[in-house]
Amino acid sequence: MTEPLITREQAFAEARAVLDRARARRDADYAAGRLTSNQLAAYEQLLARVRADAVRIAARIWRHGLDAMDHMTVADAARACFVPSGPSVAELEQRITADRADRTIQSRDARSCP
């Protein structure tokens, strides 16, 4: 896998940063008189749609990363997640193995519910 992995938190933080820049621009334009009340209302509607799209895209990016990790061996996934200041590769392998087992059990339980 050549793509860098992105955490869920990072994906959502980046989406929030884009929205924060858009809000700052809107506020500056409104304060400077470059937006009327009607334009501001239309802008708010647009921003709401952009916000929903940004959250959906961030979730998709995060999900893609998880899917990619699930297709890797435990050892490869642990090496991909390893950073020198974090947990050891062995600890990451244990965590990944436990996470996969837990998700398998949850998936099986969800299928068996009426």
C-alpha positions in Angstrom: 0.0 0.0 0.0 1.5 3.3 -1.1 -1.1 5.7 0.3 -0.5 7.2 3.7 -3.1 6.2 6.3 -5.3 8.9 7.8 -7.0 8.6 11.1 -10.7 9.3 11.5 -9.9 12.3 13.8 -7.5 13.7 11.2 -10.1 13.3 8.4 -12.7 15.1 10.3 -10.2 17.8 11.6 -9.3 18.6 8.0 -13.0 18.8 7.0 -13.6 21.1 10.0 -10.6 23.3 9.0 -12.1 23.8 5.5 -15.4 24.8 7.0 -13.8 27.2 9.5 -12.0 29.0 6.7 -15.3 29.3 4.8 -17.1 30.7 7.9 -14.3 33.2 8.5 -14.5 34.4 4.9 -18.3 34.7 5.2 -18.1 36.7 8.4 -15.4 39.0 6.9 -17.5 39.6 3.8 -20.7 40.2 5.8 -18.8 42.6 8.2 -17.4 44.5 5.2 -20.8 44.9 3.7 -20.1 42.6 0.7 -23.0 40.3 1.6 -26.7 41.2 1.9 -29.0 39.4 4.3 -30.4 37.4 1.3 -27.0 36.5 0.2 -26.0 35.5 3.7 -29.1 33.2 4.0 -28.2 31.6 0.6 -24.6 31.2 1.8 -25.8 29.5 5.0 -27.8 27.0 2.9 -24.8 26.3 0.7 -22.5 26.0 3.8 -24.9 23.5 5.3 -24.7 21.4 2.1 -20.9 21.7 2.0 -20.7 20.7 5.7 -22.8 17.5 5.0 -20.6 16.7 2.0 -17.4 17.3 3.9 -18.5 15.0 6.7 -19.5 12.3 4.2 -16.2 12.6 2.3 -14.2 12.6 5.5 -16.0 9.4 6.7 -15.4 7.8 3.3 -11.7 8.6 3.4 -11.5 7.1 6.9 -13.5 4.1 5.9 -11.2 3.6 2.9 -8.2 3.6 5.2 -9.8 1.0 7.5 -10.7 -1.2 4.5 -7.1 -1.0 3.3 -5.8 -1.9 6.7 -8.2 -4.9 6.9 -6.7 -6.2 3.7 -3.2 -6.2 5.1 -1.7 -8.8 7.3 -1.6 -8.0 11.0 2.2 -7.5 10.8 2.0 -5.2 7.7 -0.8 -3.2 9.3 1.2 -2.8 12.5 4.2 -1.7 10.6 2.1 0.8 8.7 0.8 2.3 12.0 4.1 2.3 13.8 5.6 5.6 14.8 8.8 5.7 17.0 7.0 7.7 19.8 4.0 5.3 19.9 3.3 1.8 20.9 5.7 -1.0 19.8 5.0 -3.1 16.7 4.2 -6.1 18.9 1.7 -4.0 20.9 0.1 -2.7 17.7 -0.2 -6.3 16.4 -2.0 -7.3 19.6 -4.3 -4.3 19.3 -5.1 -4.9 15.6 -5.7 -8.6 16.3 -8.1 -7.8 19.1 -9.9 -5.1 17.1 -10.4 -7.5 14.2 -11.7 -10.2 16.5 -14.0 -7.7 18.2 -15.4 -6.4 14.9 -15.9 -10.0 13.7 -17.9 -10.9 16.9 -20.0 -7.7 16.6 -20.7 -8.3 12.9 -21.8 -11.9 13.7 -24.0 -10.7 16.6 -25.6 -8.0 14.4 -26.4 -10.6 11.7 -28.0 -13.0 14.3 -30.4 -10.3 15.7 -34.0 -10.7 14.5 
